[in-house]
Amino acid sequence: MSDWAAVARVVNDRMSLLDLTQRELSERSGVSVATLRKIQQGDDQRRSATTLAAISRALGLADDHLRRIANGARAATPAGADG
């Protein structure tokens, strides 16, 4: 079972940290605003590795970061994210 609530927390926290809007993240990642909204709300729907990688990159995270979070890994603080 995937932990989409954890993915939502990571995406929302990182967007807040980077002061990004949904539109800006959409433009950076190539993922639609509608899909981002569902991810941010923790919608329990399977996402492709490609989509998660694009969002991860756009948020300055490793390509596999969100996929690992969805699979139960704990979120690590990216370098430079602590202040």
Buried (B, 14 or more C-beta within 10 A) or exposed (E): EBBBEBBBBBBBBBBEBBEBEBEEBBEBBEBEEEBBEBBBEBBEEEBEEEBBBBBBBBBBBEBBBBBBBBEEBEBEEBEEBEE
